[in-house]
Amino acid sequence: MKAIPTTQQREFGASMRALLAAECPLNLVRGLGEPGADRSTPALWKALAGAGVFGLAVAEEYGGSGGSLGDLAVFYTEAGRALCPTAVHSTITTALAIDQLGSPEVKSARLPQLAAGTVRGTTALWNARDAADVSAVLHARPDSTGWRLDGVADYVADADIADLIVVSAAAGEHTLVFAVDTGTSGLSLVPLAMAGGYRAFAVRFDDVTVGAEALIDSGPPDRTALRRLANAAVALGSLDLVGVGQAVLDRTVEYTKLRHQFGRPIASFQAAQHLVANMHIALAAARLTAHSAVFWIARGQTATRQTAIARMHAGTAARLVTLDAHQLHGGIGYVTETDLHLWTERARLGSTLGGGAGVAAAWLEETLEEIRE
């Protein structure tokens, strides 16, 4: 029961829903998919920064709001409902990475800017196809002034508008984590073809020289710390999917009241009611399991089992809800003017990046093997 949002968090969710309704309307979301669109969304960004969203789970001493991972979970649900640009998630994840992995000196230098929204960030710390793979992304070698980085970070979200990228690199037998300014000489972006207007890039590091201050901690983080961070991102992303599904369910329920067949609204037919009931049940399971994963991660656990269950439920619910919504909308659901496709595309990508339900099942099997041992 502790995983269920508190009254205060529900009130916060209502305020975020109102903010996003005002600053992230569907015409803005549609426009972001157009060629040459300004993806910086300055008005939305300013509103979210003013509400303290970027530093929500960052301590006040580092410029944050002093909230919790549970507060972020509430925001992610509303972000999915409103189709909030993924660049917001990328910056939040960057702040989480530095907060969880960085030294006090790096936190003091980097987190206030991220929390204030004056710096945008992104990360490359785990495999986009399988978040359990937290092996080093780049290669690092020391030089007289700092480090030299080589390699390619693949499927880096929103790198085109990020000022900072947090990336891991192998230095001998150790994995180190660096915070690198994206304007650094030798760093280049290659856009990748993605569905639904999603922006991801291959970020190439060609003998990129960074100072010693780019290393976010003097000692290498252990694999458990990186996995816990990856699990946090997956659990929060699962709540984004819950928000997507809830928006689709709400729109579908309203449509079934308006659409008539045989002189009656289709909402009165038992077949339609069964579909809506199944959508609701799937979303309820996804919501509870994702909040459970966030709850345990916030208390210092890696929570791989809970994260696996959350992703399996969220991925399954996202697929079921969007498919059934299109069925209940009939042919009109496939017309882009209805906007239903916007949530469908978000659901498809969100339930794939980091690992879908099938990949998450392997994480669950991994935890069961550990129990047997």
C-alpha positions as CSV (number, residue, x, y, z in Angstrom):
1,M,0.0,0.0,0.0
2,K,3.0,2.3,0.6
3,A,3.6,2.4,-3.2
4,I,0.3,4.2,-3.8
5,P,0.7,8.0,-4.2
6,T,-0.2,10.1,-1.2
7,T,-2.9,12.7,-1.1
8,Q,-0.2,15.4,-1.5
9,Q,1.2,13.6,-4.6
10,R,-2.3,13.3,-6.1
11,E,-2.7,17.1,-5.6
12,F,0.7,17.6,-7.3
13,G,-0.4,15.4,-10.1
14,A,-3.5,17.5,-10.6
15,S,-1.4,20.7,-10.7
16,M,0.9,19.1,-13.3
17,R,-2.1,18.0,-15.4
18,A,-3.3,21.6,-15.4
19,L,0.1,23.0,-16.3
20,L,0.7,20.5,-19.1
21,A,-2.8,21.1,-20.5
22,A,-2.0,24.8,-20.8
23,E,1.6,24.6,-21.9
24,C,1.7,21.3,-23.9
25,P,-1.5,21.3,-26.1
26,L,-1.9,18.8,-28.9
27,N,-1.0,21.4,-31.5
28,L,2.4,21.8,-29.9
29,V,2.9,18.0,-29.9
30,R,1.8,17.7,-33.5
31,G,4.1,20.6,-34.5
32,L,7.2,18.9,-33.0
33,G,6.9,16.2,-35.6
34,E,7.1,18.7,-38.5
35,P,10.4,19.2,-40.3
36,G,12.4,22.2,-38.9
37,A,10.3,22.4,-35.8
38,D,11.7,24.2,-32.8
39,R,12.1,21.3,-30.4
40,S,13.3,23.6,-27.5
41,T,9.7,24.4,-26.6
42,P,10.8,27.5,-24.6
43,A,7.4,28.3,-23.0
44,L,6.8,24.7,-21.8
45,W,10.4,24.5,-20.6
46,K,10.1,27.7,-18.6
47,A,6.8,26.6,-17.0
48,L,8.3,23.2,-16.0
49,A,11.4,24.8,-14.6
50,G,9.3,27.3,-12.7
51,A,7.4,24.4,-11.2
52,G,10.6,22.7,-10.1
53,V,10.1,19.6,-12.2
54,F,13.7,19.2,-13.4
55,G,15.1,19.2,-9.9
56,L,12.1,17.4,-8.3
57,A,14.1,14.5,-6.9
58,V,17.3,16.6,-6.2
59,A,18.2,17.9,-2.8
60,E,17.6,21.6,-2.0
61,E,21.4,22.1,-1.3
62,Y,22.0,21.3,-5.0
63,G,19.2,23.6,-6.3
64,G,16.5,21.0,-6.4
65,S,13.0,20.8,-4.9
66,G,13.9,18.2,-2.3
67,G,11.3,15.8,-3.5
68,S,11.4,12.1,-4.1
69,L,11.5,9.5,-6.8
70,G,7.8,9.0,-6.0
71,D,7.1,12.6,-6.9
72,L,8.8,12.1,-10.2
73,A,6.6,9.0,-10.7
74,V,3.5,11.2,-10.4
75,F,4.9,13.7,-13.0
76,Y,5.8,11.0,-15.5
77,T,2.3,9.7,-15.4
78,E,1.0,13.2,-16.3
79,A,3.7,13.6,-18.9
80,G,2.6,10.5,-20.7
81,R,-1.0,11.6,-20.5
82,A,-0.1,15.0,-22.1
83,L,2.6,13.6,-24.5
84,C,5.2,15.9,-22.9
85,P,8.3,16.0,-25.1
86,T,10.9,13.3,-24.2
87,A,13.6,16.0,-23.9
88,V,12.1,16.7,-20.5
89,H,12.6,13.1,-19.4
90,S,16.1,13.1,-20.8
91,T,17.1,16.1,-18.6
92,I,15.4,14.6,-15.6
93,T,17.4,11.4,-16.1
94,T,20.6,13.4,-16.5
95,A,20.0,15.0,-13.1
96,L,19.2,11.6,-11.5
97,A,22.4,10.2,-12.9
98,I,24.6,13.0,-11.6
99,D,22.7,13.0,-8.2
100,Q,23.1,9.2,-7.8
101,L,26.6,8.7,-9.2
102,G,28.4,12.1,-8.8
103,S,30.7,13.4,-6.2
104,P,29.5,16.3,-4.0
105,E,31.8,18.7,-6.0
106,V,30.2,17.6,-9.3
107,K,26.7,17.8,-7.9
108,S,27.4,21.3,-6.7
109,A,28.7,22.3,-10.2
110,R,26.1,20.6,-12.4
111,L,22.9,20.0,-10.6
112,P,21.8,23.6,-10.0
113,Q,21.9,24.3,-13.7
114,L,20.0,21.1,-14.6
115,A,17.4,21.7,-11.8
116,A,16.8,25.3,-13.0
117,G,16.4,24.1,-16.6
118,T,19.2,26.4,-17.9
119,V,21.1,23.3,-19.0
120,R,19.5,20.4,-20.9
121,G,20.9,16.9,-20.6
122,T,20.8,13.4,-22.0
123,T,22.4,10.1,-21.0
124,A,24.1,7.1,-22.6
125,L,24.6,4.7,-19.7
126,W,22.8,1.5,-20.8
127,N,21.7,-0.3,-23.9
128,A,18.6,1.2,-25.5
129,R,17.5,-2.3,-26.4
130,D,18.1,-3.8,-23.0
131,A,18.5,-1.6,-19.9
132,A,20.1,-4.6,-18.0
133,D,23.2,-4.1,-20.2
134,V,25.1,-1.3,-18.4
135,S,28.5,-2.2,-19.9
136,A,30.7,0.8,-20.8
137,V,29.7,2.7,-23.9
138,L,33.0,4.4,-24.8
139,H,36.7,3.9,-24.3
140,A,38.7,6.3,-22.1
141,R,42.4,6.8,-21.7
142,P,44.1,9.3,-19.4
143,D,46.3,12.1,-20.7
144,S,48.2,14.9,-19.1
145,T,45.2,17.2,-18.6
146,G,42.3,14.8,-18.2
147,W,40.9,12.1,-20.5
148,R,40.4,11.2,-24.1
149,L,37.2,9.5,-25.1
150,D,36.5,7.4,-28.2
151,G,33.6,5.4,-29.5
152,V,29.9,5.7,-30.4
153,A,26.9,6.1,-28.0
154,D,23.9,4.7,-29.9
155,Y,20.3,5.7,-29.7
156,V,20.9,8.8,-27.5
157,A,17.6,10.6,-27.0
158,D,17.3,14.3,-27.8
159,A,21.0,14.8,-28.2
160,D,20.4,17.5,-30.7
161,I,19.1,19.9,-28.1
162,A,21.1,18.7,-25.1
163,D,23.9,20.8,-23.6
164,L,25.3,17.9,-21.7
165,I,25.6,14.1,-22.1
166,V,26.4,11.7,-19.3
167,V,28.1,8.7,-20.7
168,S,30.1,5.7,-19.4
169,A,33.5,4.7,-20.7
170,A,35.9,1.7,-20.1
171,A,39.3,2.6,-18.7
172,G,41.2,-0.6,-18.4
173,E,39.1,-2.9,-16.2
174,H,37.0,-0.1,-14.7
175,T,33.9,1.7,-16.0
176,L,34.0,5.5,-15.5
177,V,31.2,8.0,-16.0
178,F,31.7,11.4,-17.6
179,A,29.6,14.5,-18.0
180,V,30.6,16.0,-21.4
181,D,29.4,19.2,-22.9
182,T,27.9,18.5,-26.4
183,G,29.8,21.3,-28.0
184,T,33.2,19.7,-27.2
185,S,35.5,19.4,-30.2
186,G,35.4,15.9,-31.7
187,L,31.8,15.2,-30.7
188,S,29.3,14.8,-33.6
189,L,25.7,13.6,-34.0
190,V,24.3,11.3,-36.6
191,P,20.5,11.3,-36.7
192,L,18.7,7.9,-36.6
193,A,15.5,7.0,-38.3
194,M,12.8,6.6,-35.6
195,A,9.0,6.3,-35.7
196,G,6.6,8.8,-34.4
197,G,8.7,11.9,-34.6
198,Y,11.0,10.6,-31.8
199,R,14.5,12.0,-32.0
200,A,17.5,9.8,-31.3
201,F,21.1,10.1,-32.4
202,A,24.4,8.2,-32.6
203,V,26.8,10.4,-30.8
204,R,30.4,9.9,-32.1
205,F,33.4,10.7,-29.9
206,D,36.5,11.0,-32.0
207,D,39.4,11.5,-29.6
208,V,37.4,13.9,-27.5
209,T,39.5,15.6,-24.9
210,V,37.9,16.4,-21.6
211,G,39.3,17.8,-18.4
212,A,39.5,15.9,-15.1
213,E,36.4,17.7,-13.9
214,A,34.3,15.8,-16.5
215,L,34.7,12.6,-14.5
216,I,31.7,12.7,-12.2
217,D,33.3,10.8,-9.4
218,S,36.8,9.9,-8.4
219,G,36.0,6.2,-8.0
220,P,34.2,4.0,-10.6
221,P,30.6,3.3,-9.9
222,D,29.8,-0.4,-9.4
223,R,27.5,-2.2,-11.7
224,T,24.7,-2.3,-9.1
225,A,24.6,1.6,-9.0
226,L,24.3,1.8,-12.8
227,R,21.7,-1.0,-12.8
228,R,19.6,0.8,-10.1
229,L,19.7,4.0,-12.2
230,A,18.6,2.1,-15.3
231,N,15.8,0.4,-13.4
232,A,14.7,3.8,-12.1
233,A,14.5,5.1,-15.7
234,V,12.6,2.0,-16.8
235,A,10.1,2.2,-13.9
236,L,9.5,5.9,-14.5
237,G,9.1,5.2,-18.2
238,S,6.5,2.6,-17.4
239,L,4.5,5.3,-15.6
240,D,4.8,7.4,-18.7
241,L,3.1,4.5,-20.5
242,V,0.4,4.4,-17.9
243,G,-0.3,8.0,-18.5
244,V,-0.5,7.4,-22.3
245,G,-2.9,4.5,-21.7
246,Q,-5.1,6.6,-19.3
247,A,-5.4,9.4,-21.9
248,V,-6.3,6.9,-24.6
249,L,-8.9,5.2,-22.3
250,D,-10.5,8.5,-21.3
251,R,-10.8,9.5,-25.0
252,T,-12.2,6.2,-26.0
253,V,-14.8,6.2,-23.2
254,E,-16.0,9.6,-24.4
255,Y,-16.1,8.5,-28.0
256,T,-18.2,5.4,-27.2
257,K,-20.8,7.6,-25.6
258,L,-21.0,9.8,-28.7
259,R,-20.8,7.1,-31.4
260,H,-24.2,5.5,-32.2
261,Q,-25.1,2.2,-33.8
262,F,-28.6,0.9,-34.2
263,G,-29.9,4.0,-32.5
264,R,-27.9,3.5,-29.4
265,P,-24.4,4.7,-28.2
266,I,-21.9,1.9,-28.6
267,A,-21.1,2.3,-24.9
268,S,-24.3,0.5,-24.2
269,F,-23.2,-2.7,-25.9
270,Q,-21.7,-5.4,-23.7
271,A,-18.9,-6.1,-26.2
272,A,-17.6,-2.5,-26.0
273,Q,-18.0,-2.5,-22.2
274,H,-15.8,-5.7,-22.0
275,L,-13.1,-4.1,-24.1
276,V,-13.1,-0.9,-21.9
277,A,-13.1,-3.0,-18.7
278,N,-10.0,-5.0,-20.0
279,M,-8.3,-1.7,-20.8
280,H,-8.9,-0.4,-17.3
281,I,-7.8,-3.6,-15.6
282,A,-4.5,-3.7,-17.6
283,L,-3.8,-0.1,-16.7
284,A,-4.5,-0.6,-13.0
285,A,-2.0,-3.5,-12.9
286,A,0.6,-1.4,-14.8
287,R,0.1,1.6,-12.5
288,L,0.4,-0.4,-9.3
289,T,3.5,-2.5,-10.4
290,A,5.3,0.6,-11.7
291,H,4.7,2.5,-8.4
292,S,5.9,-0.5,-6.5
293,A,9.2,-0.5,-8.5
294,V,9.7,3.2,-7.9
295,F,8.9,2.8,-4.2
296,W,11.7,0.2,-3.7
297,I,14.2,1.9,-5.9
298,A,13.7,5.1,-3.9
299,R,14.6,3.2,-0.8
300,G,18.0,2.1,-2.1
301,Q,17.1,-1.3,-3.6
302,T,18.0,-2.3,-7.2
303,A,14.5,-3.7,-7.5
304,T,15.2,-5.6,-10.7
305,R,12.3,-8.0,-10.1
306,Q,9.8,-5.2,-9.5
307,T,11.1,-3.3,-12.5
308,A,10.8,-6.3,-14.7
309,I,7.2,-6.9,-13.6
310,A,6.4,-3.2,-14.1
311,R,7.8,-3.1,-17.6
312,M,6.0,-6.4,-18.5
313,H,2.6,-5.0,-17.3
314,A,3.2,-1.5,-18.8
315,G,4.3,-2.8,-22.2
316,T,1.4,-5.2,-22.4
317,A,-1.1,-2.6,-21.3
318,A,0.1,0.0,-23.7
319,R,-0.3,-2.4,-26.6
320,L,-3.7,-3.6,-25.5
321,V,-5.2,-0.2,-24.7
322,T,-4.1,1.4,-28.0
323,L,-5.2,-1.5,-30.2
324,D,-8.6,-1.7,-28.5
325,A,-9.0,2.0,-28.7
326,H,-8.5,1.9,-32.4
327,Q,-11.0,-0.9,-32.7
328,L,-13.6,1.0,-30.7
329,H,-13.0,4.2,-32.7
330,G,-13.6,2.2,-35.9
331,G,-12.1,3.5,-39.1
332,I,-11.9,7.0,-37.8
333,G,-9.2,5.9,-35.3
334,Y,-6.7,5.5,-38.1
335,V,-7.3,9.1,-39.4
336,T,-4.5,11.3,-38.2
337,E,-6.8,14.2,-37.6
338,T,-8.3,12.3,-34.5
339,D,-4.8,12.5,-32.8
340,L,-5.2,8.9,-31.5
341,H,-2.1,8.0,-33.4
342,L,0.0,10.3,-31.3
343,W,-0.5,8.3,-28.2
344,T,-0.2,5.0,-30.2
345,E,3.3,6.0,-31.4
346,R,4.4,7.1,-28.0
347,A,3.2,3.8,-26.6
348,R,5.1,1.8,-29.2
349,L,8.3,3.6,-28.6
350,G,8.0,3.8,-24.9
351,S,7.3,0.1,-24.5
352,T,10.4,-0.7,-26.6
353,L,13.2,1.5,-25.6
354,G,15.2,0.0,-22.8
355,G,13.5,-3.3,-23.4
356,G,10.0,-4.5,-24.0
357,A,7.9,-7.0,-22.1
358,G,9.9,-9.9,-23.7
359,V,13.3,-8.4,-22.6
360,A,11.9,-7.7,-19.2
361,A,10.9,-11.3,-18.8
362,A,14.6,-12.2,-19.0
363,W,15.3,-9.7,-16.1
364,L,12.7,-11.5,-14.1
365,E,14.3,-14.9,-14.9
366,E,17.6,-13.5,-13.8
367,T,16.2,-12.6,-10.4
368,L,14.7,-16.1,-10.0
369,E,18.0,-17.7,-10.8
370,E,19.6,-15.6,-8.1
371,I,17.0,-16.8,-5.6
372,R,17.6,-20.5,-6.6
373,E,21.4,-20.0,-6.0
